[in-house]
Amino acid sequence: MKERFTVTELTALRNDLLQAGIVDSRDAAELLQVFLMGRGYGVSPQAAMDAAGRVEMSGCSMPVLQQELENLALVM
């Protein structure tokens, strides 16, 4: 399976999440949605909330972030 997002894109998003000191899953979910929509993907708000929680629980690990984004990205 070809990955949809580059390491550079994922690193930038991870840095944004960490620098923002995301305390609220809604804020993290919004960042995930903006990231995906900016790349032409749709995303369910509820699915983004669920993914944000899993990313936060992982300590924002790159493999988890990548997997969650790959699962969230809906081709428009």
mmJSON file of the N, C-alpha and C atoms, coordinates in Angstrom:
{"data_MODEL":{"atom_site":{
"group_PDB":["ATOM","ATOM","ATOM","ATOM","ATOM","ATOM","ATOM","ATOM","ATOM","ATOM","ATOM","ATOM","ATOM","ATOM","ATOM","ATOM","ATOM","ATOM","ATOM","ATOM","ATOM","ATOM","ATOM","ATOM","ATOM","ATOM","ATOM","ATOM","ATOM","ATOM","ATOM","ATOM","ATOM","ATOM","ATOM","ATOM","ATOM","ATOM","ATOM","ATOM","ATOM","ATOM","ATOM","ATOM","ATOM","ATOM","ATOM","ATOM","ATOM","ATOM","ATOM","ATOM","ATOM","ATOM","ATOM","ATOM","ATOM","ATOM","ATOM","ATOM","ATOM","ATOM","ATOM","ATOM","ATOM","ATOM","ATOM","ATOM","ATOM","ATOM","ATOM","ATOM","ATOM","ATOM","ATOM","ATOM","ATOM","ATOM","ATOM","ATOM","ATOM","ATOM","ATOM","ATOM","ATOM","ATOM","ATOM","ATOM","ATOM","ATOM","ATOM","ATOM","ATOM","ATOM","ATOM","ATOM","ATOM","ATOM","ATOM","ATOM","ATOM","ATOM","ATOM","ATOM","ATOM","ATOM","ATOM","ATOM","ATOM","ATOM","ATOM","ATOM","ATOM","ATOM","ATOM","ATOM","ATOM","ATOM","ATOM","ATOM","ATOM","ATOM","ATOM","ATOM","ATOM","ATOM","ATOM","ATOM","ATOM","ATOM","ATOM","ATOM","ATOM","ATOM","ATOM","ATOM","ATOM","ATOM","ATOM","ATOM","ATOM","ATOM","ATOM","ATOM","ATOM","ATOM","ATOM","ATOM","ATOM","ATOM","ATOM","ATOM","ATOM","ATOM","ATOM","ATOM","ATOM","ATOM","ATOM","ATOM","ATOM","ATOM","ATOM","ATOM","ATOM","ATOM","ATOM","ATOM","ATOM","ATOM","ATOM","ATOM","ATOM","ATOM","ATOM","ATOM","ATOM","ATOM","ATOM","ATOM","ATOM","ATOM","ATOM","ATOM","ATOM","ATOM","ATOM","ATOM","ATOM","ATOM","ATOM","ATOM","ATOM","ATOM","ATOM","ATOM","ATOM","ATOM","ATOM","ATOM","ATOM","ATOM","ATOM","ATOM","ATOM","ATOM","ATOM","ATOM","ATOM","ATOM","ATOM","ATOM","ATOM","ATOM","ATOM","ATOM","ATOM","ATOM","ATOM","ATOM","ATOM","ATOM","ATOM","ATOM","ATOM","ATOM","ATOM","ATOM"],
"id":[1,2,3,4,5,6,7,8,9,10,11,12,13,14,15,16,17,18,19,20,21,22,23,24,25,26,27,28,29,30,31,32,33,34,35,36,37,38,39,40,41,42,43,44,45,46,47,48,49,50,51,52,53,54,55,56,57,58,59,60,61,62,63,64,65,66,67,68,69,70,71,72,73,74,75,76,77,78,79,80,81,82,83,84,85,86,87,88,89,90,91,92,93,94,95,96,97,98,99,100,101,102,103,104,105,106,107,108,109,110,111,112,113,114,115,116,117,118,119,120,121,122,123,124,125,126,127,128,129,130,131,132,133,134,135,136,137,138,139,140,141,142,143,144,145,146,147,148,149,150,151,152,153,154,155,156,157,158,159,160,161,162,163,164,165,166,167,168,169,170,171,172,173,174,175,176,177,178,179,180,181,182,183,184,185,186,187,188,189,190,191,192,193,194,195,196,197,198,199,200,201,202,203,204,205,206,207,208,209,210,211,212,213,214,215,216,217,218,219,220,221,222,223,224,225,226,227,228],
"type_symbol":["N","C","C","N","C","C","N","C","C","N","C","C","N","C","C","N","C","C","N","C","C","N","C","C","N","C","C","N","C","C","N","C","C","N","C","C","N","C","C","N","C","C","N","C","C","N","C","C","N","C","C","N","C","C","N","C","C","N","C","C","N","C","C","N","C","C","N","C","C","N","C","C","N","C","C","N","C","C","N","C","C","N","C","C","N","C","C","N","C","C","N","C","C","N","C","C","N","C","C","N","C","C","N","C","C","N","C","C","N","C","C","N","C","C","N","C","C","N","C","C","N","C","C","N","C","C","N","C","C","N","C","C","N","C","C","N","C","C","N","C","C","N","C","C","N","C","C","N","C","C","N","C","C","N","C","C","N","C","C","N","C","C","N","C","C","N","C","C","N","C","C","N","C","C","N","C","C","N","C","C","N","C","C","N","C","C","N","C","C","N","C","C","N","C","C","N","C","C","N","C","C","N","C","C","N","C","C","N","C","C","N","C","C","N","C","C","N","C","C","N","C","C","N","C","C","N","C","C"],
"label_atom_id":["N","CA","C","N","CA","C","N","CA","C","N","CA","C","N","CA","C","N","CA","C","N","CA","C","N","CA","C","N","CA","C","N","CA","C","N","CA","C","N","CA","C","N","CA","C","N","CA","C","N","CA","C","N","CA","C","N","CA","C","N","CA","C","N","CA","C","N","CA","C","N","CA","C","N","CA","C","N","CA","C","N","CA","C","N","CA","C","N","CA","C","N","CA","C","N","CA","C","N","CA","C","N","CA","C","N","CA","C","N","CA","C","N","CA","C","N","CA","C","N","CA","C","N","CA","C","N","CA","C","N","CA","C","N","CA","C","N","CA","C","N","CA","C","N","CA","C","N","CA","C","N","CA","C","N","CA","C","N","CA","C","N","CA","C","N","CA","C","N","CA","C","N","CA","C","N","CA","C","N","CA","C","N","CA","C","N","CA","C","N","CA","C","N","CA","C","N","CA","C","N","CA","C","N","CA","C","N","CA","C","N","CA","C","N","CA","C","N","CA","C","N","CA","C","N","CA","C","N","CA","C","N","CA","C","N","CA","C","N","CA","C","N","CA","C","N","CA","C","N","CA","C","N","CA","C","N","CA","C","N","CA","C","N","CA","C"],
"label_alt_id":[null,null,null,null,null,null,null,null,null,null,null,null,null,null,null,null,null,null,null,null,null,null,null,null,null,null,null,null,null,null,null,null,null,null,null,null,null,null,null,null,null,null,null,null,null,null,null,null,null,null,null,null,null,null,null,null,null,null,null,null,null,null,null,null,null,null,null,null,null,null,null,null,null,null,null,null,null,null,null,null,null,null,null,null,null,null,null,null,null,null,null,null,null,null,null,null,null,null,null,null,null,null,null,null,null,null,null,null,null,null,null,null,null,null,null,null,null,null,null,null,null,null,null,null,null,null,null,null,null,null,null,null,null,null,null,null,null,null,null,null,null,null,null,null,null,null,null,null,null,null,null,null,null,null,null,null,null,null,null,null,null,null,null,null,null,null,null,null,null,null,null,null,null,null,null,null,null,null,null,null,null,null,null,null,null,null,null,null,null,null,null,null,null,null,null,null,null,null,null,null,null,null,null,null,null,null,null,null,null,null,null,null,null,null,null,null,null,null,null,null,null,null,null,null,null,null,null,null],
"label_comp_id":["MET","MET","MET","LYS","LYS","LYS","GLU","GLU","GLU","ARG","ARG","ARG","PHE","PHE","PHE","THR","THR","THR","VAL","VAL","VAL","THR","THR","THR","GLU","GLU","GLU","LEU","LEU","LEU","THR","THR","THR","ALA","ALA","ALA","LEU","LEU","LEU","ARG","ARG","ARG","ASN","ASN","ASN","ASP","ASP","ASP","LEU","LEU","LEU","LEU","LEU","LEU","GLN","GLN","GLN","ALA","ALA","ALA","GLY","GLY","GLY","ILE","ILE","ILE","VAL","VAL","VAL","ASP","ASP","ASP","SER","SER","SER","ARG","ARG","ARG","ASP","ASP","ASP","ALA","ALA","ALA","ALA","ALA","ALA","GLU","GLU","GLU","LEU","LEU","LEU","LEU","LEU","LEU","GLN","GLN","GLN","VAL","VAL","VAL","PHE","PHE","PHE","LEU","LEU","LEU","MET","MET","MET","GLY","GLY","GLY","ARG","ARG","ARG","GLY","GLY","GLY","TYR","TYR","TYR","GLY","GLY","GLY","VAL","VAL","VAL","SER","SER","SER","PRO","PRO","PRO","GLN","GLN","GLN","ALA","ALA","ALA","ALA","ALA","ALA","MET","MET","MET","ASP","ASP","ASP","ALA","ALA","ALA","ALA","ALA","ALA","GLY","GLY","GLY","ARG","ARG","ARG","VAL","VAL","VAL","GLU","GLU","GLU","MET","MET","MET","SER","SER","SER","GLY","GLY","GLY","CYS","CYS","CYS","SER","SER","SER","MET","MET","MET","PRO","PRO","PRO","VAL","VAL","VAL","LEU","LEU","LEU","GLN","GLN","GLN","GLN","GLN","GLN","GLU","GLU","GLU","LEU","LEU","LEU","GLU","GLU","GLU","ASN","ASN","ASN","LEU","LEU","LEU","ALA","ALA","ALA","LEU","LEU","LEU","VAL","VAL","VAL","MET","MET","MET"],
"label_asym_id":["A","A","A","A","A","A","A","A","A","A","A","A","A","A","A","A","A","A","A","A","A","A","A","A","A","A","A","A","A","A","A","A","A","A","A","A","A","A","A","A","A","A","A","A","A","A","A","A","A","A","A","A","A","A","A","A","A","A","A","A","A","A","A","A","A","A","A","A","A","A","A","A","A","A","A","A","A","A","A","A","A","A","A","A","A","A","A","A","A","A","A","A","A","A","A","A","A","A","A","A","A","A","A","A","A","A","A","A","A","A","A","A","A","A","A","A","A","A","A","A","A","A","A","A","A","A","A","A","A","A","A","A","A","A","A","A","A","A","A","A","A","A","A","A","A","A","A","A","A","A","A","A","A","A","A","A","A","A","A","A","A","A","A","A","A","A","A","A","A","A","A","A","A","A","A","A","A","A","A","A","A","A","A","A","A","A","A","A","A","A","A","A","A","A","A","A","A","A","A","A","A","A","A","A","A","A","A","A","A","A","A","A","A","A","A","A","A","A","A","A","A","A","A","A","A","A","A","A"],
"label_entity_id":["1","1","1","1","1","1","1","1","1","1","1","1","1","1","1","1","1","1","1","1","1","1","1","1","1","1","1","1","1","1","1","1","1","1","1","1","1","1","1","1","1","1","1","1","1","1","1","1","1","1","1","1","1","1","1","1","1","1","1","1","1","1","1","1","1","1","1","1","1","1","1","1","1","1","1","1","1","1","1","1","1","1","1","1","1","1","1","1","1","1","1","1","1","1","1","1","1","1","1","1","1","1","1","1","1","1","1","1","1","1","1","1","1","1","1","1","1","1","1","1","1","1","1","1","1","1","1","1","1","1","1","1","1","1","1","1","1","1","1","1","1","1","1","1","1","1","1","1","1","1","1","1","1","1","1","1","1","1","1","1","1","1","1","1","1","1","1","1","1","1","1","1","1","1","1","1","1","1","1","1","1","1","1","1","1","1","1","1","1","1","1","1","1","1","1","1","1","1","1","1","1","1","1","1","1","1","1","1","1","1","1","1","1","1","1","1","1","1","1","1","1","1","1","1","1","1","1","1"],
"label_seq_id":[1,1,1,2,2,2,3,3,3,4,4,4,5,5,5,6,6,6,7,7,7,8,8,8,9,9,9,10,10,10,11,11,11,12,12,12,13,13,13,14,14,14,15,15,15,16,16,16,17,17,17,18,18,18,19,19,19,20,20,20,21,21,21,22,22,22,23,23,23,24,24,24,25,25,25,26,26,26,27,27,27,28,28,28,29,29,29,30,30,30,31,31,31,32,32,32,33,33,33,34,34,34,35,35,35,36,36,36,37,37,37,38,38,38,39,39,39,40,40,40,41,41,41,42,42,42,43,43,43,44,44,44,45,45,45,46,46,46,47,47,47,48,48,48,49,49,49,50,50,50,51,51,51,52,52,52,53,53,53,54,54,54,55,55,55,56,56,56,57,57,57,58,58,58,59,59,59,60,60,60,61,61,61,62,62,62,63,63,63,64,64,64,65,65,65,66,66,66,67,67,67,68,68,68,69,69,69,70,70,70,71,71,71,72,72,72,73,73,73,74,74,74,75,75,75,76,76,76],
"pdbx_PDB_ins_code":[null,null,null,null,null,null,null,null,null,null,null,null,null,null,null,null,null,null,null,null,null,null,null,null,null,null,null,null,null,null,null,null,null,null,null,null,null,null,null,null,null,null,null,null,null,null,null,null,null,null,null,null,null,null,null,null,null,null,null,null,null,null,null,null,null,null,null,null,null,null,null,null,null,null,null,null,null,null,null,null,null,null,null,null,null,null,null,null,null,null,null,null,null,null,null,null,null,null,null,null,null,null,null,null,null,null,null,null,null,null,null,null,null,null,null,null,null,null,null,null,null,null,null,null,null,null,null,null,null,null,null,null,null,null,null,null,null,null,null,null,null,null,null,null,null,null,null,null,null,null,null,null,null,null,null,null,null,null,null,null,null,null,null,null,null,null,null,null,null,null,null,null,null,null,null,null,null,null,null,null,null,null,null,null,null,null,null,null,null,null,null,null,null,null,null,null,null,null,null,null,null,null,null,null,null,null,null,null,null,null,null,null,null,null,null,null,null,null,null,null,null,null,null,null,null,null,null,null],
"Cartn_x":[0.831,0.0,0.879,0.619,1.361,0.794,1.674,1.239,0.851,-0.204,-0.738,-0.005,0.69,1.294,2.791,3.542,4.996,5.4,6.611,7.158,7.203,7.515,7.577,6.213,5.165,3.805,3.406,3.692,3.335,4.102,5.373,6.192,5.667,5.303,4.768,3.459,2.585,1.321,1.577,2.461,2.787,3.326,4.217,4.763,3.662,2.724,1.594,0.776,0.515,-0.258,0.474,1.769,2.544,2.755,3.042,3.294,2.043,0.905,-0.347,-0.711,0.006,-0.287,-1.734,-2.136,-3.525,-3.98,-4.964,-5.544,-6.92,-7.531,-8.901,-8.904,-9.571,-9.637,-10.321,-11.227,-11.891,-10.887,-9.941,-8.91,-8.022,-7.651,-6.821,-7.584,-8.863,-9.689,-9.791,-9.927,-10.015,-8.72,-7.576,-6.292,-6.195,-6.644,-6.623,-7.521,-8.707,-9.635,-9.048,-8.471,-7.885,-6.738,-5.914,-4.806,-5.327,-6.331,-6.856,-7.596,-8.424,-9.177,-8.23,-7.123,-6.132,-5.448,-5.597,-5.004,-6.061,-7.285,-8.351,-9.129,-9.009,-9.733,-10.881,-11.932,-13.019,-12.781,-13.445,-13.299,-14.535,-15.008,-16.142,-15.688,-16.425,-16.044,-15.961,-16.895,-16.859,-15.66,-15.355,-14.19,-12.909,-12.858,-11.691,-11.538,-12.659,-12.616,-12.06,-12.558,-12.095,-10.603,-10.178,-8.765,-7.898,-8.371,-7.61,-7.365,-8.374,-8.207,-7.147,-7.148,-6.147,-4.742,-4.64,-3.336,-2.824,-3.703,-3.303,-2.86,-3.607,-3.262,-1.908,-1.522,-0.236,0.921,0.616,1.671,2.062,1.152,1.347,2.474,2.502,3.545,3.301,4.378,4.281,3.558,3.855,3.142,1.636,1.228,-0.204,-0.828,-0.158,-0.661,-0.841,0.155,0.068,-1.085,-1.202,-2.259,-3.639,-3.809,-5.104,-5.459,-4.482,-4.745,-5.093,-4.365,-4.646,-6.067,-6.495,-7.844,-8.917,-8.586,-9.558,-9.794,-8.748,-8.792,-9.842,-10.84,-11.876,-11.702,-11.534,-11.351,-12.628,-12.483,-13.64,-13.907],
"Cartn_y":[-1.185,0.0,1.252,2.15,3.407,4.371,5.002,5.953,7.263,7.873,9.094,10.354,10.283,11.48,11.286,12.347,12.276,12.413,11.985,12.128,13.602,14.459,15.897,16.437,16.024,16.466,15.979,14.713,14.146,14.808,15.076,15.73,17.128,17.865,19.217,19.176,18.238,18.112,17.717,16.785,16.356,17.526,18.31,19.484,20.483,20.686,21.587,21.102,19.813,19.244,19.413,19.142,19.237,20.682,21.586,22.984,23.681,23.252,23.86,23.405,22.411,21.901,21.439,20.697,20.266,19.617,20.253,19.724,19.158,19.699,19.374,18.535,17.4,16.536,17.226,18.153,18.884,19.706,20.333,21.111,20.206,19.07,18.124,17.597,17.293,16.796,17.842,19.101,20.175,20.271,20.148,20.172,19.009,17.837,16.681,16.929,17.496,17.778,18.804,19.869,20.917,20.335,19.511,18.865,18.046,17.229,16.362,17.151,18.102,18.891,19.695,20.156,20.893,20.042,18.739,17.813,17.119,17.67,17.172,15.989,15.712,14.595,15.11,14.326,14.602,13.818,14.227,13.492,13.712,12.66,12.732,13.405,14.416,15.075,14.088,13.147,12.177,11.253,10.828,9.972,10.728,12.025,12.839,12.941,13.081,13.126,11.815,10.704,9.393,9.221,9.605,9.488,10.384,11.6,12.536,11.941,11.289,10.648,9.561,8.769,7.701,8.27,9.356,10.003,10.56,11.214,11.771,10.673,9.569,8.467,7.857,7.938,7.374,8.323,9.508,10.508,11.145,11.106,11.69,10.973,9.653,8.885,8.942,9.008,9.115,7.929,6.681,5.561,5.615,5.992,6.08,7.234,8.382,9.54,9.172,8.528,8.146,7.178,6.161,5.163,5.808,6.684,7.34,8.215,8.944,9.782,8.935,7.852,6.958,6.413,6.084,5.55,6.624,7.861,8.949,9.505,9.508,10.195,9.571,10.337,9.921,10.72,10.036,10.733,11.472,12.73,13.563,13.463],
"Cartn_z":[0.0,0.0,0.0,-0.927,-0.986,0.041,0.772,1.778,1.11,1.616,1.022,1.455,2.574,3.151,3.335,3.052,3.18,4.643,4.929,6.274,6.653,5.693,5.947,6.362,5.648,5.992,7.379,7.652,8.951,10.087,9.852,10.874,11.171,10.121,10.312,11.1,10.768,11.497,12.943,13.158,14.528,15.335,14.727,15.404,15.746,14.805,15.066,16.253,16.293,17.399,18.727,18.729,19.963,20.402,19.462,19.799,20.286,19.767,20.19,21.599,22.099,23.425,23.513,22.509,22.388,23.687,24.321,25.545,25.219,24.206,23.852,22.573,22.618,21.436,20.265,20.554,19.462,18.67,19.377,18.684,17.834,18.394,17.653,16.439,16.627,15.525,14.422,14.817,13.822,13.024,13.689,12.974,11.99,12.406,11.498,10.29,10.536,9.441,8.474,8.995,8.151,7.321,7.956,7.257,6.078,6.331,5.275,4.194,4.587,3.605,2.718,3.287,2.516,1.456,1.58,0.612,-0.231,-0.192,-1.057,-0.522,0.763,1.356,2.212,2.259,3.177,4.449,5.51,6.77,7.625,8.213,9.126,10.424,10.894,12.159,13.326,13.41,14.508,14.379,13.163,12.951,13.313,13.01,13.357,14.875,15.586,17.053,17.613,17.093,17.554,17.281,16.083,15.707,16.573,16.844,17.672,19.059,19.596,20.9,20.874,19.822,19.707,19.508,18.731,18.518,19.841,20.59,21.889,22.852,22.874,23.778,23.439,22.178,21.756,22.038,22.555,22.739,21.425,20.477,19.145,18.39,18.524,17.829,16.322,15.577,14.119,13.492,13.894,13.26,13.5,14.696,14.998,14.231,14.194,13.444,11.972,11.388,9.982,9.747,10.579,10.414,10.547,11.516,11.713,10.508,9.978,8.812,7.597,7.402,6.267,6.367,7.584,7.786,7.633,7.985,7.936,6.54,5.718,4.423,3.491,3.17,2.233,0.944,-0.153,-1.432,-1.786,-2.126,-2.477,-3.967],
"occupancy":[1.0,1.0,1.0,1.0,1.0,1.0,1.0,1.0,1.0,1.0,1.0,1.0,1.0,1.0,1.0,1.0,1.0,1.0,1.0,1.0,1.0,1.0,1.0,1.0,1.0,1.0,1.0,1.0,1.0,1.0,1.0,1.0,1.0,1.0,1.0,1.0,1.0,1.0,1.0,1.0,1.0,1.0,1.0,1.0,1.0,1.0,1.0,1.0,1.0,1.0,1.0,1.0,1.0,1.0,1.0,1.0,1.0,1.0,1.0,1.0,1.0,1.0,1.0,1.0,1.0,1.0,1.0,1.0,1.0,1.0,1.0,1.0,1.0,1.0,1.0,1.0,1.0,1.0,1.0,1.0,1.0,1.0,1.0,1.0,1.0,1.0,1.0,1.0,1.0,1.0,1.0,1.0,1.0,1.0,1.0,1.0,1.0,1.0,1.0,1.0,1.0,1.0,1.0,1.0,1.0,1.0,1.0,1.0,1.0,1.0,1.0,1.0,1.0,1.0,1.0,1.0,1.0,1.0,1.0,1.0,1.0,1.0,1.0,1.0,1.0,1.0,1.0,1.0,1.0,1.0,1.0,1.0,1.0,1.0,1.0,1.0,1.0,1.0,1.0,1.0,1.0,1.0,1.0,1.0,1.0,1.0,1.0,1.0,1.0,1.0,1.0,1.0,1.0,1.0,1.0,1.0,1.0,1.0,1.0,1.0,1.0,1.0,1.0,1.0,1.0,1.0,1.0,1.0,1.0,1.0,1.0,1.0,1.0,1.0,1.0,1.0,1.0,1.0,1.0,1.0,1.0,1.0,1.0,1.0,1.0,1.0,1.0,1.0,1.0,1.0,1.0,1.0,1.0,1.0,1.0,1.0,1.0,1.0,1.0,1.0,1.0,1.0,1.0,1.0,1.0,1.0,1.0,1.0,1.0,1.0,1.0,1.0,1.0,1.0,1.0,1.0,1.0,1.0,1.0,1.0,1.0,1.0,1.0,1.0,1.0,1.0,1.0,1.0],
"B_iso_or_equiv":[0.0,0.0,0.0,0.0,0.0,0.0,0.0,0.0,0.0,0.0,0.0,0.0,0.0,0.0,0.0,0.0,0.0,0.0,0.0,0.0,0.0,0.0,0.0,0.0,0.0,0.0,0.0,0.0,0.0,0.0,0.0,0.0,0.0,0.0,0.0,0.0,0.0,0.0,0.0,0.0,0.0,0.0,0.0,0.0,0.0,0.0,0.0,0.0,0.0,0.0,0.0,0.0,0.0,0.0,0.0,0.0,0.0,0.0,0.0,0.0,0.0,0.0,0.0,0.0,0.0,0.0,0.0,0.0,0.0,0.0,0.0,0.0,0.0,0.0,0.0,0.0,0.0,0.0,0.0,0.0,0.0,0.0,0.0,0.0,0.0,0.0,0.0,0.0,0.0,0.0,0.0,0.0,0.0,0.0,0.0,0.0,0.0,0.0,0.0,0.0,0.0,0.0,0.0,0.0,0.0,0.0,0.0,0.0,0.0,0.0,0.0,0.0,0.0,0.0,0.0,0.0,0.0,0.0,0.0,0.0,0.0,0.0,0.0,0.0,0.0,0.0,0.0,0.0,0.0,0.0,0.0,0.0,0.0,0.0,0.0,0.0,0.0,0.0,0.0,0.0,0.0,0.0,0.0,0.0,0.0,0.0,0.0,0.0,0.0,0.0,0.0,0.0,0.0,0.0,0.0,0.0,0.0,0.0,0.0,0.0,0.0,0.0,0.0,0.0,0.0,0.0,0.0,0.0,0.0,0.0,0.0,0.0,0.0,0.0,0.0,0.0,0.0,0.0,0.0,0.0,0.0,0.0,0.0,0.0,0.0,0.0,0.0,0.0,0.0,0.0,0.0,0.0,0.0,0.0,0.0,0.0,0.0,0.0,0.0,0.0,0.0,0.0,0.0,0.0,0.0,0.0,0.0,0.0,0.0,0.0,0.0,0.0,0.0,0.0,0.0,0.0,0.0,0.0,0.0,0.0,0.0,0.0,0.0,0.0,0.0,0.0,0.0,0.0],
"pdbx_formal_charge":[null,null,null,null,null,null,null,null,null,null,null,null,null,null,null,null,null,null,null,null,null,null,null,null,null,null,null,null,null,null,null,null,null,null,null,null,null,null,null,null,null,null,null,null,null,null,null,null,null,null,null,null,null,null,null,null,null,null,null,null,null,null,null,null,null,null,null,null,null,null,null,null,null,null,null,null,null,null,null,null,null,null,null,null,null,null,null,null,null,null,null,null,null,null,null,null,null,null,null,null,null,null,null,null,null,null,null,null,null,null,null,null,null,null,null,null,null,null,null,null,null,null,null,null,null,null,null,null,null,null,null,null,null,null,null,null,null,null,null,null,null,null,null,null,null,null,null,null,null,null,null,null,null,null,null,null,null,null,null,null,null,null,null,null,null,null,null,null,null,null,null,null,null,null,null,null,null,null,null,null,null,null,null,null,null,null,null,null,null,null,null,null,null,null,null,null,null,null,null,null,null,null,null,null,null,null,null,null,null,null,null,null,null,null,null,null,null,null,null,null,null,null,null,null,null,null,null,null],
"auth_seq_id":[1,1,1,2,2,2,3,3,3,4,4,4,5,5,5,6,6,6,7,7,7,8,8,8,9,9,9,10,10,10,11,11,11,12,12,12,13,13,13,14,14,14,15,15,15,16,16,16,17,17,17,18,18,18,19,19,19,20,20,20,21,21,21,22,22,22,23,23,23,24,24,24,25,25,25,26,26,26,27,27,27,28,28,28,29,29,29,30,30,30,31,31,31,32,32,32,33,33,33,34,34,34,35,35,35,36,36,36,37,37,37,38,38,38,39,39,39,40,40,40,41,41,41,42,42,42,43,43,43,44,44,44,45,45,45,46,46,46,47,47,47,48,48,48,49,49,49,50,50,50,51,51,51,52,52,52,53,53,53,54,54,54,55,55,55,56,56,56,57,57,57,58,58,58,59,59,59,60,60,60,61,61,61,62,62,62,63,63,63,64,64,64,65,65,65,66,66,66,67,67,67,68,68,68,69,69,69,70,70,70,71,71,71,72,72,72,73,73,73,74,74,74,75,75,75,76,76,76],
"auth_comp_id":["MET","MET","MET","LYS","LYS","LYS","GLU","GLU","GLU","ARG","ARG","ARG","PHE","PHE","PHE","THR","THR","THR","VAL","VAL","VAL","THR","THR","THR","GLU","GLU","GLU","LEU","LEU","LEU","THR","THR","THR","ALA","ALA","ALA","LEU","LEU","LEU","ARG","ARG","ARG","ASN","ASN","ASN","ASP","ASP","ASP","LEU","LEU","LEU","LEU","LEU","LEU","GLN","GLN","GLN","ALA","ALA","ALA","GLY","GLY","GLY","ILE","ILE","ILE","VAL","VAL","VAL","ASP","ASP","ASP","SER","SER","SER","ARG","ARG","ARG","ASP","ASP","ASP","ALA","ALA","ALA","ALA","ALA","ALA","GLU","GLU","GLU","LEU","LEU","LEU","LEU","LEU","LEU","GLN","GLN","GLN","VAL","VAL","VAL","PHE","PHE","PHE","LEU","LEU","LEU","MET","MET","MET","GLY","GLY","GLY","ARG","ARG","ARG","GLY","GLY","GLY","TYR","TYR","TYR","GLY","GLY","GLY","VAL","VAL","VAL","SER","SER","SER","PRO","PRO","PRO","GLN","GLN","GLN","ALA","ALA","ALA","ALA","ALA","ALA","MET","MET","MET","ASP","ASP","ASP","ALA","ALA","ALA","ALA","ALA","ALA","GLY","GLY","GLY","ARG","ARG","ARG","VAL","VAL","VAL","GLU","GLU","GLU","MET","MET","MET","SER","SER","SER","GLY","GLY","GLY","CYS","CYS","CYS","SER","SER","SER","MET","MET","MET","PRO","PRO","PRO","VAL","VAL","VAL","LEU","LEU","LEU","GLN","GLN","GLN","GLN","GLN","GLN","GLU","GLU","GLU","LEU","LEU","LEU","GLU","GLU","GLU","ASN","ASN","ASN","LEU","LEU","LEU","ALA","ALA","ALA","LEU","LEU","LEU","VAL","VAL","VAL","MET","MET","MET"],
"auth_asym_id":["A","A","A","A","A","A","A","A","A","A","A","A","A","A","A","A","A","A","A","A","A","A","A","A","A","A","A","A","A","A","A","A","A","A","A","A","A","A","A","A","A","A","A","A","A","A","A","A","A","A","A","A","A","A","A","A","A","A","A","A","A","A","A","A","A","A","A","A","A","A","A","A","A","A","A","A","A","A","A","A","A","A","A","A","A","A","A","A","A","A","A","A","A","A","A","A","A","A","A","A","A","A","A","A","A","A","A","A","A","A","A","A","A","A","A","A","A","A","A","A","A","A","A","A","A","A","A","A","A","A","A","A","A","A","A","A","A","A","A","A","A","A","A","A","A","A","A","A","A","A","A","A","A","A","A","A","A","A","A","A","A","A","A","A","A","A","A","A","A","A","A","A","A","A","A","A","A","A","A","A","A","A","A","A","A","A","A","A","A","A","A","A","A","A","A","A","A","A","A","A","A","A","A","A","A","A","A","A","A","A","A","A","A","A","A","A","A","A","A","A","A","A","A","A","A","A","A","A"],
"auth_atom_id":["N","CA","C","N","CA","C","N","CA","C","N","CA","C","N","CA","C","N","CA","C","N","CA","C","N","CA","C","N","CA","C","N","CA","C","N","CA","C","N","CA","C","N","CA","C","N","CA","C","N","CA","C","N","CA","C","N","CA","C","N","CA","C","N","CA","C","N","CA","C","N","CA","C","N","CA","C","N","CA","C","N","CA","C","N","CA","C","N","CA","C","N","CA","C","N","CA","C","N","CA","C","N","CA","C","N","CA","C","N","CA","C","N","CA","C","N","CA","C","N","CA","C","N","CA","C","N","CA","C","N","CA","C","N","CA","C","N","CA","C","N","CA","C","N","CA","C","N","CA","C","N","CA","C","N","CA","C","N","CA","C","N","CA","C","N","CA","C","N","CA","C","N","CA","C","N","CA","C","N","CA","C","N","CA","C","N","CA","C","N","CA","C","N","CA","C","N","CA","C","N","CA","C","N","CA","C","N","CA","C","N","CA","C","N","CA","C","N","CA","C","N","CA","C","N","CA","C","N","CA","C","N","CA","C","N","CA","C","N","CA","C","N","CA","C","N","CA","C","N","CA","C","N","CA","C","N","CA","C","N","CA","C","N","CA","C"],
"pdbx_PDB_model_num":[1,1,1,1,1,1,1,1,1,1,1,1,1,1,1,1,1,1,1,1,1,1,1,1,1,1,1,1,1,1,1,1,1,1,1,1,1,1,1,1,1,1,1,1,1,1,1,1,1,1,1,1,1,1,1,1,1,1,1,1,1,1,1,1,1,1,1,1,1,1,1,1,1,1,1,1,1,1,1,1,1,1,1,1,1,1,1,1,1,1,1,1,1,1,1,1,1,1,1,1,1,1,1,1,1,1,1,1,1,1,1,1,1,1,1,1,1,1,1,1,1,1,1,1,1,1,1,1,1,1,1,1,1,1,1,1,1,1,1,1,1,1,1,1,1,1,1,1,1,1,1,1,1,1,1,1,1,1,1,1,1,1,1,1,1,1,1,1,1,1,1,1,1,1,1,1,1,1,1,1,1,1,1,1,1,1,1,1,1,1,1,1,1,1,1,1,1,1,1,1,1,1,1,1,1,1,1,1,1,1,1,1,1,1,1,1,1,1,1,1,1,1,1,1,1,1,1,1]
}}}
